[in-house]
Amino acid sequence: MQLFPYLVIFFLFLLQALRPVDTTCVQQSNCVCKNDDGGGIVNLTEIASKQQNQRAPFKSEKDVKGSIFYYNPCYSFTEPDLRMPYQVCTPRDNVAVCQNDGYELYNVGQQNSVTFSGSSSDNSVEVAYSTPSDVYGNLKKTIIKLKCDESIHPGTLASSGEYPIDQYNLIFTSKCCCSNACGTVVNRSSSGSGLSVGSILL
């Protein structure tokens, strides 16, 4: 009986040691995150378009509200709106995600606001973009779930709805959303965030 308490303590330590270690994909630039355990890297640089005077490389189908979304990781782009004299989805606006609700275009995420969360170990990485509050105090935000699929390259974009209000939820599916699938070199973005060109993640 005297051994029983020691056995309990031993098994508790064993269970603690066998628990999966929670990891976070820490942002390295506005294109790259790296797990804080030194493991997997998600790098979107390869599939981003550097042609900022052109339209975004990724476009969603219409969602249930009739909105279409345009996305380019890493670099801004130009989505012209011939109906409006003032353009809102341009490099000047540092656009990362643009929404067309069928009536107007809206910048719903700027490149320099990007943050990463989740872990590349279990393919749960998300990127979040936002815009400054407007005159009414409203702030738009876009959450993009990075879905790993090694059979899809460069990628597809889909909308999963607006919830809560002014938060747009998208799913970006690509081989480059998989851990260590698209290189480990960090390229500097057009917004100036991140590391210098050619920096290597160790």
C-alpha positions in Angstrom: 0.0 0.0 0.0 2.9 2.4 0.7 3.9 2.2 -3.0 0.4 3.4 -4.2 1.0 7.2 -3.7 4.3 6.9 -5.6 2.7 5.0 -8.4 0.0 7.7 -8.7 2.6 10.4 -8.9 4.6 8.5 -11.5 1.6 8.0 -13.7 0.6 11.7 -13.4 4.1 12.7 -14.5 3.9 10.2 -17.4 0.5 11.6 -18.6 1.9 15.1 -18.4 4.9 14.1 -20.5 2.8 12.4 -23.1 0.4 15.4 -23.6 0.7 17.0 -27.0 2.6 20.3 -26.9 0.6 23.3 -28.0 2.4 25.2 -30.7 1.7 28.5 -32.4 2.6 29.6 -35.9 4.5 32.8 -35.1 4.4 35.6 -37.7 7.8 36.1 -39.5 6.5 38.6 -42.2 3.2 39.4 -43.7 3.6 36.2 -45.9 5.2 33.7 -43.5 4.7 32.1 -40.1 6.8 29.5 -38.3 5.9 27.2 -35.5 7.4 28.3 -32.2 8.7 24.7 -31.6 11.1 25.2 -34.5 9.0 23.1 -36.8 6.7 23.7 -39.7 6.6 26.9 -41.8 3.7 28.3 -43.9 4.9 30.5 -46.7 2.5 32.2 -49.1 5.1 34.2 -51.0 5.2 31.8 -54.0 1.6 32.2 -54.9 1.3 36.0 -54.3 1.2 38.3 -57.3 3.7 41.2 -57.2 1.9 43.0 -60.0 0.2 45.7 -57.9 -1.3 47.4 -60.9 -3.2 44.2 -61.8 -6.2 42.5 -60.3 -6.0 40.0 -57.4 -5.0 36.5 -58.3 -7.7 34.9 -56.2 -11.4 35.5 -56.5 -14.3 33.8 -54.7 -17.7 32.8 -56.1 -20.7 34.8 -54.9 -21.7 34.0 -51.3 -25.3 33.8 -50.0 -25.4 37.6 -49.8 -24.1 38.1 -53.3 -20.7 39.3 -52.3 -17.5 38.4 -54.2 -14.1 38.7 -52.5 -10.6 39.3 -54.0 -7.4 38.3 -52.2 -3.7 38.6 -52.7 -1.3 37.6 -49.9 1.8 39.7 -49.4 1.2 42.4 -51.9 -1.5 45.0 -52.7 -3.4 44.9 -55.9 -5.8 47.0 -58.0 -9.5 46.1 -58.3 -11.1 48.9 -60.5 -14.6 50.1 -59.7 -15.9 51.9 -62.8 -19.0 52.9 -60.9 -17.2 55.1 -58.4 -14.9 58.1 -58.9 -12.9 57.2 -55.8 -11.1 53.8 -55.9 -10.8 52.0 -52.6 -9.0 48.7 -53.6 -5.6 49.9 -54.7 -2.0 49.8 -53.6 -2.5 53.3 -52.2 -5.1 51.7 -49.9 -2.7 48.9 -49.0 -5.5 46.4 -49.9 -5.1 42.7 -49.1 -8.8 41.7 -49.3 -11.5 43.5 -51.3 -15.3 42.9 -51.2 -17.7 43.6 -54.1 -21.2 43.5 -52.6 -22.8 43.9 -56.0 -23.1 47.7 -55.6 -19.7 49.0 -54.4 -16.2 47.8 -53.6 -14.9 47.8 -50.0 -11.4 47.4 -48.7 -12.0 44.8 -46.0 -8.4 44.2 -45.0 -5.0 45.9 -45.3 -1.7 44.2 -45.9 0.0 46.0 -42.9 -2.6 44.7 -40.5 -2.0 41.0 -41.0 -1.7 38.7 -38.0 -1.3 34.9 -37.9 -2.8 32.5 -35.4 -3.1 28.7 -35.0 -0.5 26.1 -35.7 1.0 24.5 -38.9 1.3 21.2 -37.0 -2.4 20.6 -37.2 -3.2 22.8 -40.3 -5.1 25.3 -38.2 -3.4 28.5 -39.3 -5.5 31.6 -39.9 -4.6 35.0 -41.1 -6.6 38.1 -40.1 -6.7 41.5 -41.8 -8.5 44.7 -40.8 -9.1 48.3 -41.8 -9.1 51.4 -39.7 -12.4 52.5 -38.2 -14.5 54.7 -40.4 -16.1 58.0 -39.4 -18.9 56.0 -37.6 -16.4 53.9 -35.7 -17.0 50.7 -37.7 -14.0 48.5 -38.4 -14.0 45.8 -41.0 -12.2 42.6 -40.5 -11.4 39.5 -42.6 -10.5 36.1 -41.2 -9.0 33.7 -43.7 -8.6 30.0 -42.8 -5.6 28.5 -44.5 -6.7 25.0 -45.7 -4.0 22.6 -46.6 -4.6 20.6 -49.8 -1.4 19.5 -51.6 -3.4 18.8 -54.8 -4.4 22.5 -55.3 -1.9 25.1 -56.6 -1.8 28.0 -56.6 -5.1 28.2 -54.6 -8.8 28.7 -54.4 -10.8 31.3 -52.4 -14.3 30.7 -50.9 -16.5 32.8 -48.6 -18.1 31.1 -45.5 -20.2 34.2 -44.5 -20.3 37.4 -42.6 -20.4 36.8 -38.8 -20.4 38.8 -36.7 -21.4 41.9 -38.6 -18.4 43.4 -40.5 -16.3 40.3 -40.1 -15.9 38.4 -43.3 -14.8 34.8 -43.1 -13.0 33.2 -46.0 -11.3 29.9 -46.7 -8.2 29.8 -48.8 -7.2 26.4 -50.0 -3.7 25.7 -51.4 -0.7 23.5 -51.3 1.2 26.5 -49.8 -1.1 26.4 -46.8 0.5 23.0 -45.9 3.5 22.9 -43.5 6.9 23.3 -45.3 5.2 22.9 -48.7 6.3 26.1 -50.4 9.8 26.9 -49.2 11.3 28.6 -46.2 12.7 31.8 -47.7 11.1 35.0 -46.3 10.6 37.8 -48.9 10.0 41.3 -48.0 6.5 42.5 -48.7 5.4 45.6 -50.6 4.1 47.1 -47.3 7.6 47.0 -45.8 6.8 44.6 -43.0 8.8 41.4 -42.4 12.4 40.6 -42.9 14.8 41.6 -45.7 14.8 39.9 -49.1 16.5 36.5 -49.0 16.5 36.1 -45.3 16.5 32.4 -44.4 14.4 30.9 -41.6 16.5 28.5 -39.5 
